Amino acid sequence: MSRSKHWKSEWDMFLGSDGRRKYNPLCKKCAKDCKQSYKAIVVECPSYISKRRQG
């Protein structure tokens, strides 16, 4: 497998229709390395605190 095909297979979940990497809107401005794909629903993020959260 060539290097570009290997890269594309690794980043397939993050690639948008234009071929560029896209992250979840909550992760775009975050400085941490735990960025999630725009296709995934954020289940847990250690640095995100919702304003709706009770407690």
Secondary structure, DSSP 8 states (H G I E B T S, - for coil): --HHHHHHHHSTTTB-TTSSB-B-TTTTT--SS---BTTS-----TT---TT---
